[in-house]
Amino acid sequence: MAVLVHPDVRYHASWIVGVAEYGSQHRDGGSDLLEDVATLTHPEALAAMVARLRADALEETPRAADRVPATALWIVHEDEFVGFLQIRHRLTPYLLEEGGHIGYSVRPSARRRGHATDALRAALPIARDLGIERVLVTCDEDNVGSRTVIERSGGAYEDSRTGKRRYWIPTA
């Protein structure tokens, strides 16, 4: 069973391998988490990225006007990084249309094993603790895997907009 953990340098080796697997195929908008892998092979660089990710969850952290506080979590299975998940603390107009409260991705070699479902379900009480009563989760119209994950996690389909299916999931 996969679990959610706060980003941590102890997963450095498997994080590097996992992120390298994404290559150019990453499609869920989390590219800000996929920094230059060559630079992040240095433990100090990864430690700095981890610090930035943790700071991004704080309301007082400076950010661009179109960004909101977000809790970054890593999906770990048997002490190995297998993906990431981000909980956005509130919705901007863009997030309401396309991005949602929660975005997640599992590295290609670890897909179709239930890790995304485990992670999304584990994220719901965390979102509740952030004061979010129901989360919006979206996926591309043609992403059957993500659609299945969302529906298995209690997602109720609302509609589709700009090629994205929109689902609401209660956090309680």
Disulfide bonds with the S-S distance in Angstrom:
none
